């Protein structure tokens, strides 16, 4: 009978240890899930902030590029106006203003 009690006690102790290990493993999994969820949220917010910043920079660059491109096209149109006239007479400023009006209309 003494042997049976010992066997029963060790069997019970073994299942208790397993139960404790399972609980500890479950807690670890929960902690890991929470930590990874927090990291995912922070990564998303960082990527959103980065995307906004990039979009703002691109928008500014587009404005600058379009202003430069516009200036070049207007200059070319003003030059062509003066060339058609044979570069005689006329006013370069009027050519420029007319070219700007044409550019803005199109």
DSSP file (Angstrom, degrees, kcal/mol; ACC not computed):
  #  RESIDUE AA STRUCTURE BP1 BP2  ACC     N-H-->O    O-->H-N    N-H-->O    O-->H-N    TCO  KAPPA ALPHA  PHI   PSI    X-CA   Y-CA   Z-CA
    1    1 A X     >        0   0    0      0, 0.0     4,-2.0     0, 0.0     5,-0.2   0.000 360.0 360.0 360.0 -35.2    0.0    0.0    0.0
    2    2 A X  H  >  +     0   0    0      1,-0.2     4,-2.0     2,-0.2     5,-0.1   0.880 360.0  52.5 -63.1 -37.9    2.8    2.4    0.7
    3    3 A X  H  > S+     0   0    0      1,-0.2     4,-2.4     2,-0.2    -1,-0.2   0.872 106.5  53.2 -66.8 -35.9    4.1    1.8   -2.8
    4    4 A X  H  > S+     0   0    0      2,-0.2     4,-2.8     1,-0.2    -2,-0.2   0.898 107.9  50.2 -66.0 -41.3    0.7    2.7   -4.3
    5    5 A X  H  X S+     0   0    0     -4,-2.0     4,-2.7     2,-0.2    -1,-0.2   0.923 111.2  48.8 -63.7 -42.9    0.6    5.9   -2.4
    6    6 A X  H  X S+     0   0    0     -4,-2.0     4,-2.5     2,-0.2     5,-0.2   0.926 112.8  47.8 -62.5 -43.7    4.0    6.9   -3.6
    7    7 A X  H  X S+     0   0    0     -4,-2.4     4,-2.1     1,-0.2    -2,-0.2   0.920 113.8  47.4 -63.0 -43.4    3.1    6.1   -7.1
    8    8 A X  H  X S+     0   0    0     -4,-2.8     4,-2.1     1,-0.2    -1,-0.2   0.889 111.6  50.5 -65.3 -39.5   -0.1    8.0   -6.9
    9    9 A X  H  X S+     0   0    0     -4,-2.7     4,-2.6     2,-0.2    -2,-0.2   0.905 111.8  46.3 -67.7 -41.5    1.6   11.0   -5.3
   10   10 A X  H  X S+     0   0    0     -4,-2.5     4,-2.3     2,-0.2    -1,-0.2   0.868 111.7  52.5 -70.2 -34.1    4.3   11.2   -8.0
   11   11 A X  H  X S+     0   0    0     -4,-2.1     4,-1.7    -5,-0.2    -2,-0.2   0.908 112.1  45.1 -66.3 -40.8    1.7   10.8  -10.7
   12   12 A X  H  X S+     0   0    0     -4,-2.1     4,-2.0     2,-0.2    -2,-0.2   0.916 112.3  51.6 -68.0 -42.9   -0.3   13.7   -9.3
   13   13 A X  H  X S+     0   0    0     -4,-2.6     4,-2.2     1,-0.2    -2,-0.2   0.874 107.5  53.9 -61.3 -37.7    2.8   15.8   -8.9
   14   14 A X  H  X S+     0   0    0     -4,-2.3     4,-2.1     1,-0.2    -1,-0.2   0.904 108.8  47.3 -64.4 -42.0    3.7   15.1  -12.5
   15   15 A X  H  X S+     0   0    0     -4,-1.7     4,-2.3     2,-0.2    -1,-0.2   0.846 110.1  53.5 -70.0 -32.4    0.4   16.4  -13.7
   16   16 A X  H  X S+     0   0    0     -4,-2.0     4,-2.5     2,-0.2    -2,-0.2   0.916 108.7  49.2 -66.3 -41.3    0.6   19.4  -11.5
   17   17 A X  H  X S+     0   0    0     -4,-2.2     4,-2.5     2,-0.2    -2,-0.2   0.907 111.1  50.0 -63.5 -40.9    4.0   20.3  -13.0
   18   18 A X  H  X S+     0   0    0     -4,-2.1     4,-2.5     2,-0.2    -1,-0.2   0.911 110.6  49.9 -62.9 -42.0    2.6   19.8  -16.5
   19   19 A X  H  X S+     0   0    0     -4,-2.3     4,-2.3     2,-0.2    -2,-0.2   0.908 111.0  48.8 -63.7 -41.7   -0.3   22.1  -15.7
   20   20 A X  H  X S+     0   0    0     -4,-2.5     4,-2.4     1,-0.2    -2,-0.2   0.912 111.6  50.0 -64.5 -42.2    2.0   24.7  -14.3
   21   21 A X  H  X S+     0   0    0     -4,-2.5     4,-2.6     2,-0.2    -2,-0.2   0.899 109.7  51.1 -62.8 -40.9    4.2   24.5  -17.4
   22   22 A X  H  X S+     0   0    0     -4,-2.5     4,-2.6     2,-0.2    -2,-0.2   0.917 110.5  48.5 -63.0 -43.4    1.2   24.8  -19.7
   23   23 A X  H  X S+     0   0    0     -4,-2.3     4,-2.4     2,-0.2    -2,-0.2   0.917 112.2  48.7 -62.7 -43.1    0.1   28.0  -17.8
   24   24 A X  H  X S+     0   0    0     -4,-2.4     4,-2.4     2,-0.2    -2,-0.2   0.910 112.0  48.9 -63.5 -42.2    3.5   29.5  -18.0
   25   25 A X  H  X S+     0   0    0     -4,-2.6     4,-2.4     1,-0.2    -1,-0.2   0.900 110.6  50.9 -64.3 -40.4    3.7   28.7  -21.8
   26   26 A X  H  X S+     0   0    0     -4,-2.6     4,-2.2     2,-0.2    -2,-0.2   0.898 109.9  50.0 -64.1 -40.3    0.3   30.2  -22.3
   27   27 A X  H  X S+     0   0    0     -4,-2.4     4,-2.6     2,-0.2    -2,-0.2   0.919 110.2  50.6 -63.5 -43.0    1.4   33.4  -20.4
   28   28 A X  H  X S+     0   0    0     -4,-2.4     4,-2.6     1,-0.2    -2,-0.2   0.917 109.8  50.0 -60.9 -43.1    4.5   33.6  -22.6
   29   29 A X  H  X S+     0   0    0     -4,-2.4     4,-2.7     1,-0.2    -1,-0.2   0.911 111.0  49.5 -61.4 -42.8    2.5   33.3  -25.7
   30   30 A X  H  X S+     0   0    0     -4,-2.2     4,-2.5     2,-0.2    -1,-0.2   0.919 111.7  48.3 -62.6 -44.2    0.1   36.0  -24.6
   31   31 A X  H  X S+     0   0    0     -4,-2.6     4,-2.5     1,-0.2    -2,-0.2   0.914 112.6  48.4 -62.9 -43.2    3.0   38.3  -23.7
   32   32 A X  H  X S+     0   0    0     -4,-2.6     4,-2.6     2,-0.2     5,-0.2   0.912 111.2  50.4 -64.6 -42.2    4.6   37.7  -27.1
   33   33 A X  H  X S+     0   0    0     -4,-2.7     4,-2.3     2,-0.2    -2,-0.2   0.924 111.9  47.6 -62.0 -44.4    1.3   38.3  -29.0
   34   34 A X  H  X S+     0   0    0     -4,-2.5     4,-2.3     2,-0.2    -2,-0.2   0.918 112.9  48.5 -63.3 -43.4    0.8   41.6  -27.1
   35   35 A X  H  X S+     0   0    0     -4,-2.5     4,-2.2     1,-0.2    -2,-0.2   0.915 112.7  47.1 -64.0 -43.0    4.3   42.7  -27.8
   36   36 A X  H  X S+     0   0    0     -4,-2.6     4,-2.3     1,-0.2    -1,-0.2   0.862 110.5  53.2 -69.0 -33.4    4.2   41.9  -31.5
   37   37 A X  H  X S+     0   0    0     -4,-2.3     4,-2.2    -5,-0.2    -2,-0.2   0.912 109.3  48.9 -65.4 -41.7    0.8   43.6  -31.8
   38   38 A X  H  X S+     0   0    0     -4,-2.3     4,-2.5     1,-0.2    -2,-0.2   0.913 111.4  49.5 -63.2 -42.2    2.3   46.8  -30.2
   39   39 A X  H  X S+     0   0    0     -4,-2.2     4,-2.6     1,-0.2    -2,-0.2   0.904 109.8  51.6 -63.1 -40.7    5.2   46.6  -32.6
   40   40 A X  H  X S+     0   0    0     -4,-2.3     4,-2.3     2,-0.2    -1,-0.2   0.910 110.7  48.0 -63.3 -41.9    2.9   46.2  -35.6
   41   41 A X  H  X S+     0   0    0     -4,-2.2     4,-2.5     1,-0.2    -2,-0.2   0.930 112.7  47.8 -64.3 -44.9    0.8   49.2  -34.5
   42   42 A X  H  X S+     0   0    0     -4,-2.5     4,-2.2     1,-0.2    -2,-0.2   0.882 111.2  51.3 -66.1 -36.1    3.9   51.3  -34.1
   43   43 A X  H  X S+     0   0    0     -4,-2.6     4,-2.7     2,-0.2    -1,-0.2   0.914 110.3  49.7 -64.5 -41.5    5.3   50.2  -37.4
   44   44 A X  H  X S+     0   0    0     -4,-2.3     4,-2.6     2,-0.2    -2,-0.2   0.932 111.5  47.6 -62.9 -45.2    2.0   51.1  -39.1
   45   45 A X  H  X S+     0   0    0     -4,-2.5     4,-2.3     1,-0.2    -1,-0.2   0.886 113.0  48.9 -65.6 -36.9    2.0   54.6  -37.5
   46   46 A X  H  X S+     0   0    0     -4,-2.2     4,-2.6    -5,-0.2    -1,-0.2   0.921 111.9  48.3 -66.5 -43.1    5.6   55.2  -38.5
   47   47 A X  H  X S+     0   0    0     -4,-2.7     4,-2.3     2,-0.2    -2,-0.2   0.881 111.8  50.0 -66.8 -36.0    4.9   54.1  -42.1
   48   48 A X  H  X S+     0   0    0     -4,-2.6     4,-2.3     2,-0.2    -1,-0.2   0.925 112.0  47.5 -65.5 -43.7    1.8   56.3  -42.3
   49   49 A X  H  X S+     0   0    0     -4,-2.3     4,-2.3     1,-0.2    -2,-0.2   0.909 112.9  49.2 -63.7 -41.1    3.8   59.3  -41.0
   50   50 A X  H  X S+     0   0    0     -4,-2.6     4,-2.6     1,-0.2    -1,-0.2   0.889 109.7  51.7 -63.9 -39.2    6.6   58.5  -43.4
   51   51 A X  H  X S+     0   0    0     -4,-2.3     4,-2.6     2,-0.2    -2,-0.2   0.900 109.8  49.3 -65.6 -40.4    4.1   58.3  -46.3
   52   52 A X  H  X S+     0   0    0     -4,-2.3     4,-2.3     2,-0.2    -2,-0.2   0.923 112.4  47.9 -63.4 -43.7    2.6   61.7  -45.4
   53   53 A X  H  X S+     0   0    0     -4,-2.3     4,-2.3     1,-0.2    -2,-0.2   0.919 112.8  48.3 -63.5 -43.7    6.0   63.3  -45.2
   54   54 A X  H  X S+     0   0    0     -4,-2.6     4,-2.8     1,-0.2    -1,-0.2   0.903 110.6  51.3 -63.3 -41.8    7.0   61.7  -48.6
   55   55 A X  H  X S+     0   0    0     -4,-2.6     4,-2.5     1,-0.2    -1,-0.2   0.898 109.9  50.0 -63.2 -40.1    3.7   62.9  -50.2
   56   56 A X  H  X S+     0   0    0     -4,-2.3     4,-2.2     2,-0.2    -1,-0.2   0.915 111.7  47.8 -64.1 -43.0    4.3   66.4  -48.9
   57   57 A X  H  X S+     0   0    0     -4,-2.3     4,-2.6     2,-0.2    -2,-0.2   0.928 112.6  48.7 -63.3 -45.4    7.8   66.4  -50.3
   58   58 A X  H  X S+     0   0    0     -4,-2.8     4,-2.7     1,-0.2    -2,-0.2   0.907 110.2  51.6 -62.1 -41.7    6.7   65.0  -53.7
   59   59 A X  H  X S+     0   0    0     -4,-2.5     4,-2.2     2,-0.2    -1,-0.2   0.919 111.4  47.4 -61.7 -43.4    3.9   67.6  -53.9
   60   60 A X  H  X S+     0   0    0     -4,-2.2     4,-2.4     1,-0.2    -2,-0.2   0.914 112.1  49.8 -63.2 -43.2    6.4   70.4  -53.2
   61   61 A X  H  X S+     0   0    0     -4,-2.6     4,-3.2     1,-0.2     5,-0.2   0.898 108.8  52.8 -63.5 -39.7    8.8   69.0  -55.8
   62   62 A X  H  X S+     0   0    0     -4,-2.7     4,-3.1     2,-0.2     5,-0.2   0.921 109.3  49.2 -61.2 -43.4    6.0   68.8  -58.3
   63   63 A X  H  X S+     0   0    0     -4,-2.2     4,-2.1     2,-0.2    -2,-0.2   0.927 114.1  45.6 -61.4 -44.0    5.2   72.4  -57.8
   64   64 A X  H  X S+     0   0    0     -4,-2.4     4,-2.4     2,-0.2    -2,-0.2   0.926 114.9  47.0 -65.7 -44.3    8.8   73.4  -58.2
   65   65 A X  H  X S+     0   0    0     -4,-3.2     4,-3.1     1,-0.2     5,-0.2   0.917 112.2  49.4 -64.9 -42.2    9.2   71.3  -61.2
   66   66 A X  H  X S+     0   0    0     -4,-3.1     4,-2.7    -5,-0.2    -1,-0.2   0.873 110.5  50.9 -67.1 -34.4    6.1   72.5  -62.8
   67   67 A X  H  X S+     0   0    0     -4,-2.1     4,-2.4    -5,-0.2    -1,-0.2   0.920 113.9  44.6 -66.5 -43.2    7.1   76.2  -62.1
   68   68 A X  H  X S+     0   0    0     -4,-2.4     4,-2.3     2,-0.2    -2,-0.2   0.924 115.7  46.8 -65.0 -43.8   10.5   75.5  -63.7
   69   69 A X  H  X S+     0   0    0     -4,-3.1     4,-2.7     2,-0.2     5,-0.2   0.915 112.0  51.1 -64.8 -42.2    9.0   73.7  -66.6
   70   70 A X  H  X S+     0   0    0     -4,-2.7     4,-2.8    -5,-0.2     5,-0.2   0.930 109.4  50.5 -59.7 -46.1    6.4   76.4  -67.1
   71   71 A X  H  X S+     0   0    0     -4,-2.4     4,-2.5     1,-0.2    -1,-0.2   0.912 111.6  48.1 -59.6 -43.4    9.1   79.1  -67.1
   72   72 A X  H  X S+     0   0    0     -4,-2.3     4,-2.4     2,-0.2    -1,-0.2   0.922 113.1  47.2 -63.8 -43.5   11.0   77.2  -69.7
   73   73 A X  H  X S+     0   0    0     -4,-2.7     4,-2.5     2,-0.2    -2,-0.2   0.902 112.7  48.7 -66.6 -40.2    8.0   76.7  -71.9
   74   74 A X  H  X S+     0   0    0     -4,-2.8     4,-2.7     2,-0.2     5,-0.2   0.919 111.2  50.8 -64.3 -42.5    7.0   80.3  -71.7
   75   75 A X  H  X S+     0   0    0     -4,-2.5     4,-2.3    -5,-0.2    -2,-0.2   0.908 111.0  48.5 -61.2 -41.6   10.5   81.4  -72.5
   76   76 A X  H  X S+     0   0    0     -4,-2.4     4,-2.4     2,-0.2    -1,-0.2   0.915 111.8  48.8 -65.0 -42.6   10.5   79.1  -75.5
   77   77 A X  H  X S+     0   0    0     -4,-2.5     4,-2.0     2,-0.2    -2,-0.2   0.899 111.5  49.6 -64.8 -40.1    7.1   80.4  -76.7
   78   78 A X  H  X S+     0   0    0     -4,-2.7     4,-2.1     2,-0.2    -1,-0.2   0.901 110.8  50.5 -64.5 -40.3    8.3   84.1  -76.2
   79   79 A X  H  X S+     0   0    0     -4,-2.3     4,-2.6     1,-0.2    -2,-0.2   0.919 109.0  50.9 -62.3 -44.5   11.4   83.3  -78.2
   80   80 A X  H  X S+     0   0    0     -4,-2.4     4,-2.4     2,-0.2    -1,-0.2   0.868 108.0  53.3 -63.6 -36.1    9.4   81.8  -81.0
   81   81 A X  H  X S+     0   0    0     -4,-2.0     4,-1.3     2,-0.2    -1,-0.2   0.942 112.0  44.4 -61.7 -46.9    7.1   84.8  -81.2
   82   82 A X  H  <>S+     0   0    0     -4,-2.1     5,-3.0     1,-0.2     4,-0.5   0.878 112.1  53.3 -65.9 -36.7   10.2   87.1  -81.5
   83   83 A X  H ><5S+     0   0    0     -4,-2.6     3,-1.2     3,-0.2    -1,-0.2   0.905 104.5  54.6 -64.8 -42.0   11.7   84.7  -84.1
   84   84 A X  H 3<5S+     0   0    0     -4,-2.4    -1,-0.2     1,-0.3    -2,-0.2   0.840 108.8  49.6 -60.5 -33.1    8.5   84.8  -86.2
   85   85 A X  T 3<5S-     0   0    0     -4,-1.3     3,-0.5    -5,-0.2    -1,-0.3   0.578 120.1-112.5 -80.1 -10.4    8.8   88.6  -86.3
   86   86 A X  T < 5 -     0   0    0     -3,-1.2    -3,-0.2    -4,-0.5    -2,-0.1   0.696  55.6 -79.3  83.5  20.3   12.4   88.3  -87.3
   87   87 A X  S   <S+     0   0    0     -5,-3.0     2,-0.5     1,-0.2    -1,-0.2   0.668 100.9 126.0  59.6  19.5   13.6   89.7  -84.0
   88   88 A X        -     0   0    0     -3,-0.5    -1,-0.2    -6,-0.3     0, 0.0  -0.904  67.0 -17.3-110.3 136.2   12.8   93.2  -85.3
   89   89 A X  S    S+     0   0    0     -2,-0.5    -4,-0.1     1,-0.1    -2,-0.0  -0.108  88.6  91.6  67.8-171.3   10.5   95.6  -83.4
   90   90 A X  S    S-     0   0    0      1,-0.1     2,-0.4     4,-0.0    -1,-0.1   0.033  75.8 -88.2  73.2 174.2    8.1   94.4  -80.7
   91   91 A X     >  -     0   0    0      1,-0.1     4,-2.3     2,-0.0     5,-0.2  -0.986  16.8-145.7-126.3 126.6    8.8   94.2  -77.0
   92   92 A X  H  > S+     0   0    0     -2,-0.4     4,-2.3     1,-0.2     5,-0.1   0.845 103.4  54.0 -59.8 -33.0   10.3   91.1  -75.3
   93   93 A X  H  > S+     0   0    0      2,-0.2     4,-2.7     1,-0.2    -1,-0.2   0.914 108.3  48.5 -68.1 -41.3    8.2   91.7  -72.2
   94   94 A X  H  > S+     0   0    0      2,-0.2     4,-2.6     1,-0.2     5,-0.2   0.904 110.6  52.0 -63.9 -39.9    5.0   91.8  -74.3
   95   95 A X  H  X S+     0   0    0     -4,-2.3     4,-2.4     2,-0.2    -2,-0.2   0.927 111.0  47.8 -58.8 -44.8    6.1   88.5  -75.9
   96   96 A X  H  X S+     0   0    0     -4,-2.3     4,-2.4     2,-0.2    -2,-0.2   0.933 112.4  47.9 -62.5 -47.3    6.7   87.0  -72.5
   97   97 A X  H  X S+     0   0    0     -4,-2.7     4,-2.2     1,-0.2    -2,-0.2   0.893 112.9  48.3 -64.6 -39.5    3.3   88.1  -71.2
   98   98 A X  H  X S+     0   0    0     -4,-2.6     4,-2.5     2,-0.2    -1,-0.2   0.905 110.8  51.2 -65.4 -41.1    1.5   86.9  -74.3
   99   99 A X  H  X S+     0   0    0     -4,-2.4     4,-2.4    -5,-0.2    -2,-0.2   0.896 109.2  51.0 -63.3 -39.6    3.3   83.5  -74.1
  100  100 A X  H  X S+     0   0    0     -4,-2.4     4,-2.7     2,-0.2    -2,-0.2   0.916 109.3  50.4 -62.9 -42.8    2.2   83.2  -70.4
  101  101 A X  H  X S+     0   0    0     -4,-2.2     4,-2.0     2,-0.2    -2,-0.2   0.926 112.0  47.5 -61.1 -44.7   -1.4   83.9  -71.3
  102  102 A X  H  X S+     0   0    0     -4,-2.5     4,-1.7     1,-0.2    -1,-0.2   0.904 112.3  49.6 -62.0 -41.5   -1.3   81.3  -74.0
  103  103 A X  H  < S+     0   0    0     -4,-2.4    -2,-0.2     1,-0.2    -1,-0.2   0.917 111.0  48.9 -64.4 -43.1    0.3   78.8  -71.7
  104  104 A X  H  < S+     0   0    0     -4,-2.7    -1,-0.2     1,-0.2    -2,-0.2   0.827 109.2  53.6 -68.3 -31.3   -2.3   79.5  -69.0
  105  105 A X  H  <        0   0    0     -4,-2.0    -1,-0.2     1,-0.2    -2,-0.2   0.860 360.0 360.0 -69.4 -35.1   -5.1   79.0  -71.5
  106  106 A X     <        0   0    0     -4,-1.7    -1,-0.2    -5,-0.2    -2,-0.2   0.471 360.0 360.0 -86.2 360.0   -3.9   75.6  -72.6
